[in-house]
């Protein structure tokens, strides 16, 4: 009898021990916590499978730092993570800490049903290391009411040359600035012109003439007060929304789908109905046709850590979130992002007129999706993005460095940071 009691006690303690180990997910957005808690509940209801999901939300830059510490120490590594593509390269030096999802994606069909350009963003050395949550396609947000007042049509801004021309007229006649921008736009512009921060051989700034032309063109617009940096240097600063945008200091700002869905509604709720969306201005190709009227910037992906002992359960949850029709719709409707899952684009809820913009965001993004240029993944990409954003783009726009000086210093900083001369 005593032996039976000991066995019963052992089994009970073992059950408690097992139950105490949930599937741990780290995310880099506090807003997404509500979404993923909801998805955990839906997963259990729709699949009939048990899931004890523990979500830990951190800041956009905080989470990659914490993940790096966990991976280096081997302590507290989560089962799955939500990681922004701008930080993805940080974890590509040496063996990847993430599970190769290539075979799982093929078996589930996600290798064909997620936008190919977004799959590329989380692929390195032929291994698919994460699944993209958002399309993250760039567009131009513009003040519909002020465009009407100044007699501007969206079609008037098809190219960046048009932006310069219309902006010059606005400054001459009304002392009105047209566009706000910051350094996050630089690699977007490179890809619109057919280049990138790296090529597939690892060469940094493979087309230096394109890079110089981009900086020169926008420096000239900055000097003419056509395209300007926000006072605090970032178009993501809440003060930029309550200041420059709400007061009409500028008429346009470029941003990805999540920029409008999340930041506009969060930081400028009182401007509902004033803002519209149109394709990003571009350059003309040699044959006279317009180049890509979009490119992508940032956007979250979901990864499974190799250290996880619950890789199958983690994949089951990720697959559900990626493929479930309602899960995709909710991500859009809750103000997160437009999904990269192609079948969801037929969902009327994603194509309806958006309440804040009084225009269909979904229809515009579907129109632009085939124009998205590729991104070359490189471990140095995060450093390159943040160096340009924080050190050089503003210096060029404010005139403290010439475009050529900025590029020379930029290249030297990249060499110094990595101890090599590629």
Rosetta blueprint (number, residue, H / E / L):
1 X L
2 X H
3 X H
4 X H
5 X H
6 X H
7 X H
8 X H
9 X H
10 X H
11 X H
12 X H
13 X H
14 X H
15 X H
16 X H
17 X H
18 X H
19 X H
20 X L
21 X L
22 X L
23 X E
24 X E
25 X E
26 X E
27 X E
28 X L
29 X L
30 X L
31 X L
32 X H
33 X H
34 X H
35 X H
36 X H
37 X H
38 X H
39 X H
40 X H
41 X H
42 X H
43 X H
44 X H
45 X H
46 X H
47 X H
48 X L
49 X L
50 X L
51 X L
52 X L
53 X E
54 X E
55 X E
56 X E
57 X E
58 X L
59 X L
60 X L
61 X L
62 X H
63 X H
64 X H
65 X H
66 X H
67 X H
68 X H
69 X H
70 X H
71 X H
72 X H
73 X H
74 X L
75 X L
76 X L
77 X L
78 X L
79 X L
80 X E
81 X E
82 X E
83 X E
84 X E
85 X H
86 X H
87 X H
88 X H
89 X H
90 X H
91 X H
92 X L
93 X L
94 X L
95 X L
96 X L
97 X L
98 X E
99 X L
100 X L
101 X L
102 X H
103 X H
104 X H
105 X H
106 X H
107 X H
108 X H
109 X L
110 X H
111 X H
112 X H
113 X H
114 X E
115 X L
116 X H
117 X H
118 X H
119 X H
120 X H
121 X H
122 X L
123 X E
124 X E
125 X L
126 X L
127 X E
128 X E
129 X L
130 X L
131 X E
132 X E
133 X L
134 X E
135 X L
136 X L
137 X E
138 X E
139 X E
140 X E
141 X E
142 X E
143 X E
144 X H
145 X H
146 X H
147 X H
148 X H
149 X H
150 X H
151 X L
152 X L
153 X L
154 X H
155 X H
156 X H
157 X H
158 X L
159 X E
160 X H
161 X H
162 X H
163 X H
164 X H
165 X H
166 X H
167 X H
168 X H
169 X H
170 X H
171 X H
172 X H
173 X H
174 X H
175 X L
176 X L
177 X L
178 X L
179 X E
180 X E
181 X L
182 X L
183 X H
184 X H
185 X H
186 X H
187 X H
188 X H
189 X H
190 X H
191 X H
192 X H
193 X L
194 X L
195 X L
196 X L
197 X L
198 X E
199 X L
200 X L
201 X L
202 X L
203 X L
204 X E
205 X L
206 X L
207 X L
208 X H
209 X H
210 X H
211 X H
212 X H
213 X H
214 X H
215 X H
216 X H
217 X H
218 X H
219 X H
220 X H
221 X H
222 X H
223 X H
224 X L
225 X L
226 X L
227 X E
228 X E
229 X L
230 X L
231 X L
232 X L
233 X L
234 X L
235 X L
236 X L
237 X L
238 X H
239 X H
240 X H
241 X H
242 X H
243 X H
244 X H
245 X H
246 X L
247 X L
248 X L
249 X L
250 X L
251 X L
252 X E
253 X E
254 X E
255 X E
256 X E
257 X H
258 X H
259 X H
260 X H
261 X H
262 X H
263 X H
264 X H
265 X H
266 X H
267 X H
268 X L
269 X H
270 X H
271 X H
272 X L
273 X L
274 X L
275 X E
276 X E
277 X E
278 X E
279 X L
280 X L
281 X L
282 X E
283 X L
284 X E
285 X L
286 X L
287 X L
288 X L
289 X L
290 X E
291 X L
292 X L
293 X L
294 X L
295 X L
296 X E
297 X L
298 X L
299 X L
300 X E
301 X E
302 X E
303 X E
304 X E
305 X E
306 X L
307 X L
308 X L
309 X L
310 X L
311 X H
312 X H
313 X H
314 X H
315 X H
316 X H
317 X H
318 X H
319 X H
320 X H
321 X H
322 X H
323 X H
324 X L
325 X H
326 X H
327 X H
328 X H
329 X H
330 X H
331 X H
332 X H
333 X H
334 X L
335 X L
336 X L
337 X L
338 X L
339 X E
340 X L
341 X E
342 X H
343 X H
344 X H
345 X H
346 X H
347 X L
348 X H
349 X H
350 X H
351 X H
352 X L
353 X L
354 X E
355 X L
356 X L
357 X L
358 X L
359 X E
360 X L
361 X H
362 X H
363 X H
364 X H
365 X H
366 X H
367 X H
368 X H
369 X H
370 X H
371 X H
372 X L
373 X L
374 X L
375 X L
376 X L
377 X L
378 X L
379 X L
380 X L
381 X H
382 X H
383 X H
384 X H
385 X H
386 X H
387 X H
388 X H
389 X H
390 X H
391 X H
392 X H
393 X H
394 X H
395 X H
396 X H
397 X H
398 X L
399 X L
400 X L
401 X L
402 X L
403 X H
404 X H
405 X H
406 X H
407 X H
408 X H
409 X H
410 X H
411 X H
412 X H
413 X H
414 X H
415 X H
416 X H
417 X H
418 X H
419 X L
420 X L
421 X L
422 X L
